[in-house]
Amino acid sequence: MAVKPTRAGSTKSVSILGSTGSIGTQTINLLQANPDQYSVRVLVAGGNFSLLAEQAIRLRPELAVIADEAALPALRAALAGTGIASAAGRLAVIDAAAEPADWVMAAITGTAGLEPTLAAIRNGGAVALANKEALVSAGDVFLRTSADAGATLLPVDSEHNAIFQALADGNRESLEKIVLTASGGPFRTASIAEMRKATPERALKHPVWSMGAKISIDSATLFNKGLEVIEAARLFDLAESEIEVLVHPQSVIHGMVCYRDGSVLAQLGAPDMRIPISHALAWPRRLSTVSPRLDLAMIQRLEFYEPDPRKFPALRLARETLVAGQGAACVLNAANEVAVAAFLDRRIGFLAIAALVEAVLDRLGAPPIADLDAVLALDAEARRIAFSQLPSIAAVPVA
């Protein structure tokens, strides 16, 4: 499936892994707003062949790949006469990710994104990371591969992108700690009794961000912030004690770097994912965007609170796994994915999400991980145990 890079003048060649998801579609919006600066080589999607075909017809990539093999005939029919090559299946996705490009958006969610993201990193270009599993479940493997390939990892999560920007002066050795902010989600002011009765519909109503179901539930439990603590430790080579989390309901400050001289550098912006995406896309330059401009006079007040550890045990579990080792982080991520899916299917209650994750962590601990095969094997085992624990977790009232 070799594709020769085509460069128009000084344009940057781009591949998007996960083009039909929230991050992928917003990346495409930015590309369409700057057509003279970027040329799209590859688009990869999961199963939404109609949107993938629509994107391909607009952007004219050389290759469009869909993970769902059953969708390939429909994709090919939609692209008939365009000259755009197409393929399907897991290996086709990995091959597409391995195609040389100046910049790759790695936005395939879940463990399905591990192999394609690793393939993109091996090319040694710039990889914009929107796949949490790359650094949570397999951080050691990805960081070694990135160093060997000379790749540039550009964080897309708003919090990590904020830290990346605040560290731009290069004074990493003078850092005292970083602060990641959390909106607090839909249960910031709720009681534990209210959270115990929470429905999926209630948990999905995020007060600030518009996101997919999985990340919305993670934001409600604060597992999303726990995963970001682990990501930050890997990405910026930080100890657990060097990472602080504060609840910040306005979601204006996305991250802060505190230096040993008492200075604090904060990155501020409207809660709009196009801002960190555009920063990663244009880095080390900046793009003009249509994102809302921050009006501090209108906002007037910025609030910060310590997270409540009783209501949000996810942060404790994430910090414990970070100290325990890479294997524990892999287990936590896999068990959480099973727990969130079970909650959305109404098989367990909201507070049982963290209880299930903790039960799987207690069972598996922190096995050593040497390579990606070991990561995938441990991920599968953690999921198996999580599924086996669902009936007992569902039957036990959560305090």
N, C-alpha and C positions, 0 to 999 in steps of 0.2 A: 504494500500500500504506500510505496514511496511517493512523495510529492515534492517537487522542486520548489524551493522558496521563490516567490515573486515579489520583488520590491519596486515600488513606484517612487523613484527619486529617493527622498529621505524618509519615506513612510516607515512606520514600525509595524512589523508583521505580528499578528495576534492570533492566538488560539483560545477558545473558550470551552472549558470542560464544565458542563452543567449549564448550558446556554438558556434553557427554558425555565430555570428556577428564578427566585427573586433576585439573587446577586447577578446571575447571568443576564437577565432581561435589563437590569439597570446598567450593566456594563455595555450592553448593546445600545442602549439609549445614548450613552456618552460617545460611543464610536460613531453613531449616526450624526451626532452633533459636530463631529470633527472628522469628516470623511477624507480630508486631504492629509491627515496625519497618520492614519492607520489603514492597514490592509488586512483583512481577515483570511486566515489560512484554513482553519479547522473549526467546526462547531460540533459539539458532542452533547447529546441529551439522553434522558433516561427512557421515557416511553411516550412523550408527547410529540408524536411525529408531525402532527398538523402545524403546531407552533414552530417546530424545528424547520420544517419546509418553508414556512412563511419567512422565518429569519434568514434562511439560506438564500431565498429569492431576493430579499432586500440587500443582503450584505455580499452576496456572490463569493462565498468561500470556495476553495478548491475541493473541500471534502466535508460531508455531513455524515455523522455517525450516530446511530441510536443503539442504546444498550439492549433494548427489547427486540430480539430477533424476529418475533412475530410481526413487528411493525415495519419491517424492511420493505415488503412489497408495496405497502401504502406510501411509504416515504419515497420510494423510487417512482411510483406513479405521479406523485405530487411534483417531483423534480424533473420529470420527463421533458427533454428538449432544452434544459438549461445548461447542460455540460458540466453540472456539479456532480462529482463522484459521491457514492454513498456506500455505507457498510453497516453491519450490525453485530452485536454480541460483545461479550466481555473482552475477548482478545482484540477485536477491532477497536474498542475504546482505548485499550492500552497502546496499541500501535498508533492510533491517532494522536494520543498524548505525547508520544515519543517523536512526532514530527517536529523538525527544527522550527522554532519561532522566536522572535525577539522577546516576546512577553506572553505568558500563559496565565489565564485566570483559572485557578483550581477551585471549582465550586461544586464538585460532585459531593453530595452529602453522604455521611455514613462510611462504613468500611469499604463500600464499593469504590470510594474515591482514593483509597490508599495506593493501589498499584498504578493507576493513571497518573496521580500526582508524583509518585516516585519516578515514573518514566519521564515526566516533564522535567523534573529536577536534574536528571542525569544528563540532559542536554547542556546544562551549564548556563542557561539564560536567566531571565528574570521571571520568577514565579510568584504570582499574587496568591497568597494563601487565604482561602475562605473555607477550607476543609479542616474542621477542628481535630479530626482524628489523626491528621498528619503529625501534629505535635503532642496531642494528648495520649493516644494509644501507641504511637510509634515514634516518639520524638527523638530518641537516641539514634534510631536507624535513619531517620530523615536528615538529621543534622550532620551525621557522618557522611551520608551520600552527598548532601549539599556542599560540604567542605571539600570533598574529593573532586566534585564536578566544577567547583568554582561558581556555583549558582548564587543568585541574589534572591533571598526570600523577602517578600514585601507583604507585611500584614494588612489584611483587609478589614478584620473586625474593628469596629470603631474605637474600642478601647486600646487595642494593641497598636493600631495606626496612630492614635494620639500619643502613646509613649514613644513610638518611633519618631514622630515629629519633634517631641520635646527633647529627645536625645540628639537632635540634628547637629548640635554644636560639638559633638564628639567627646564630651567630658564624662564618658561612661565611668571612668575610674573614680570620679568625685561623687557618684550617686550614693545616696543614703537609703532611699527606698522609693518605690513607685506607689501610686494610688490608682486603683481601678474603680470606676464609679458604676453604680447599678441604679436603675430607676426604682427598684423595689417591686415592680410588677403589680398585678392586680390585687395582691393580698398584703401590700405594704402596711395598711392600717387595719387589716382584718384580725380577728381573734383566732386562736387555735381552734376553738369550737366552730367558727365559721369555715375555716380551712378544712376541717374534718368533713364537712358536708358539701364541699365545693364540687360542682359539676364541671365536666369538660368545657361546656359553653362559658361558664364564668371564668375559668382559668385561662381561656383563650383570649379574653378581652384585655389585651395589654393597653395600659393608659397612654403610652407614648409612641411605640414603634409598631409598624405593620409588618408582620413576619409570618412564616409558615407555622404549621401546627406544632411541630417538634420543638423548635426554638422558642415558641411562645410559652409552652408548658415549662421548658427549662428556665425561662425567665421568671415564671411564676414560683417555681421551687427554689430559685437561685442556683440551680445546678449549672446554668449557663455561666454564671459568674465563677463558680468553682472550677469549671473547665477552663475558663479564661485565666484563672490563677495559675493552673498547670501550664497552659500555653505560654504565659508571660515568663514563667521560670525557665522554660526551654529556649524561648526565642531570645531573651535578653540575658541569659545566664545568671539568674537570680536565685537566691535562697528563699525558702518559704517565708522566713522572717522579714525579708525585704519587700514583701508585697502586702499592701493594705487594701481593704475593700470598704468603700463608703456608699451608703444609699444616698442618691442625689435625684430627687423626684423630677426636677426640671430637665434632666438629661441634656444640659448645656455644656458642662465640662465632662469630657469623655475620658480623660486620664491626666495624671500629674506626675512629674518627676521632682522629687525632693533631693536637693544637693546638700552636702555636708557643711556648706557655708550658711545654710539657712534659706537659700533661694528656692523657690518653687516655680517650675515652668509648667503651665497648664495649656492644653489644647482645647479650644472652645469651638462650638459650631452648632448649627441647627441639627436636630435628630433626623438626618437624611443620609442614607447609606451611599448616595452618589458622591458625597464629599470624600470619605476614605477610599472609595473605589477610584475616583478621579485622581487622587493623590498617588495611589499605587500605579495607575495606568500611565501617568505622565512623569513620574519620578525619574530624575531629580528636578524636573520642571513642574509647572502647575498648569492645569487647564481652567478655562472659564466654564462655569456651570450655571444652570438656572436654579440651583438649590436655593431655598429661602435664606436670606441674610439674617444674621443674628441681631436682634434689637434688644439690647440689655435694658434700655429705659422702659420698654414695654414689659419685659419680664420682671424687672424691679428686684426680685429676691431670689437668691440661690441658697438652697437648704442642703444640709448634710447630716446624716445620722449613722450610727453604728448599726450594722445588721443585727437582728434579734436571733441569737443562736438556737433558741428553743423553737422558733417558728421556721427557721431555715437551716436545718442540720446539714444541708448539702455543702455548705462552705467548710464545715468541720471535716466532713468526709473527704473533700477534695484536698484539703491541706494535709490530712493524715496520709493520703495516698501519695502525695508529692514527696513527703518525707520517706515513705516506705520504699518507693522506687517505681521504675517505669512499668513493671508488670501490674502493680496495683492500679495505676492510672488506666491501663488498658481494661482491666476488670471493671472498674468504676464506669467507664464510658459504655461498655457493652451492656452491663446490667441496667444502667439508666435508660438506654434505648428501649430495652424490653419493658421496663417499668412504665415509661411514658406511653408506649403503644398500648399496654394493658389498661392504663388509666383512660386513654381516649376511647378504648373499646368498652369502658365501664366494668372492667373485670376486677379492678382494685380501686380503693379510694385515693384521694389526692395525697394525704399524708403517708400512705403506704408506698409511695414512690421511693422516698429516701429509705424507708424500712427495708424494702426489697434490696436496694443497692447495698446497704450495710450488711445484710444477711449473706449476700454473695461474696462481698469482700472478706467477711469473717471465714467463709468456707475456703476461699482460694488464696488469700494473702497476697503476696507480691512475688510471683514466680519470675525467674530471670528471663530476659528476652535478648536473643542474639541477632536475629534477623527478621525480615518481614514474614517469613513462613511461621516463625514462632509467635509473632504478633497475631496473625490470622488464626492460628491454632488456639491460642489463649482466648481470643475474642469469641471464637465458636464455643469453647468450653464454658466461658462465663455466661453466654446466652443460654446454653443448655441448662445450666444450674438455675439461672434466673427463671426460666420457664417452669422448671420442676418445683420451684419454691412459690409460684404464684398462688396455688390453692391455699397453702398454709398462711401466707401473708394476707390474703384477702379475708381469711376467717378470724384474724386476730385484731381486736380493736386497737387503734393507734392512739397513744396518749397525747 
